[in-house]
Amino acid sequence: MSLNSTPFATWKDLPRQYFQRELLPLLADLRLSIVLLLAIAVFSVSGTVIEQGQSLAFYQENYPESPALFGFLTWKVVLTLGLDHVYRTWWFLALLILFGSSLVACTFTRQFPTLKAAQKWSYYTQPRQFEKLAMSAEVDAATLDGLESLLQRKGYRLFREGDRLYARKGIAGRIGPIIVHASMILILLGSIWGAMTGFFAQEMIPSGETFTIQNIFDAGPWAAPQIPKDWSVKVNRFWIDYTPEGSIDQFYSDLSVLDAAGNEVDRKTIHVNEPLRHNGVTLYQADWAIAAVRVQLNNSPVLQIPMGQLETGGAGRLWGTWLPTKPDLSEGVSLVAKDLKGTVLVYDQNGQLVSTVRAGMATEVNGVRLKIAELVGSTGLQIKADPGIPLVYTGFGLLMISVMMSYVSHSQVWALQQDDTLYLGGRTNRAQVAFEREVLEILDSLSVGQDPTKVNPRPSV
């Protein structure tokens, strides 16, 4: 037939035929799924190793052009390829979608037909049909009634018609792989949904302050509805527990969630691994700092002076500030602290240590009485929203269940009664040795006193 004479219906069916004959088998190919899974694993590792959602200055400092990490990994490469937000790049999402499509294709082209075939059955009506089974036997002076009772005790589901019998068990083993694929698709959907609608923020808030979430480092293109606009958070108190040796044991933040009118709608004291969750947003205790020092000069009101973190070259964390001791700012002292225990080091203008003061105590500097009222701490919070987490958790739960289901053997048994001879045979998709042992136990029960040569089990091919 010439091209011009090809019926319109045939041309119309070409895309569908091409998809069914070419694309669908390619998507369902196990080798493609393995390659995609490995690629997803590799890029997921890169997203774990390379810090995500940091500033340009951070990447320029940690991934310089000379010398480049591993000879090629520079800040330009990181930003160009999107390695600073791997899980939201178009190519990573494309890998997830392609892998999900491969699972769907495999499910519909292989798993569903396999389940459908397992649910179909027919009786064997001729003795020669038993020869093709992995294990078969002929038993004299045995009846289908006796076999039926034995199979029921073994947990088989029975179908009988006259002198013919079919039994099966373990159909869950055929359903398991389908649920495995479904659970993995749920995990992929949850990951994609979380990447598109979630956000990640960090806030450093002094004790006693109220804040709204603003310092967002990373957010999906559809994350705007997830970012709270009608509630805020107040840090009622931040404190640190120390060990007897002086090291940090745990740090805590007492947080209150306030509605638009300022009323408290939720409250919790959080610490590491014990976050506050509200309206799909989770606030984690992640860091701490010294925000300010409260001091009194002679009989002045208590002044709160902000403190900033000092550059120590990796020698530890220190916070400091400069405090004038004269109204014309001609003289002053530097105050330095390393923790919230209340100890402050006082240095003069020449950098000499002149005093060490604890909270509630006073010292004389530059002719002025300096009293340290307290050190004010800041809580460092990581704030996340990931609407895809319920889907991911559901997928993992189903995955664990379905993996166990997949190890269930699907066993089938056929039997035919002809005169005084019972023909029996069966097969299974896994645990062949256990199945053969089970069939032999049934045969032993049926043929007590029989010549063992009457039983002819054949190993599976």
PyMOL commands that set and color helices and strands:
alter all, ss='L'
color gray80, all
select helices_A, chain A and resi 8-27+30-49+56-62+75-81+83-88+90-119+127-132+144-153+172-197+224-226+389-406+432-446+452-454
alter helices_A, ss='H'
color red, helices_A
select strands_A, chain A and resi 135-140+157-161+164-169+199-206+210-211+216-219+231-242+248-259+264-270+276-278+281-297+303-306+308-309+319-324+332-337+343-347+353-358+362-365+368-385+411-418+421-428
alter strands_A, ss='S'
color yellow, strands_A
deselect
rebuild
show_as cartoon
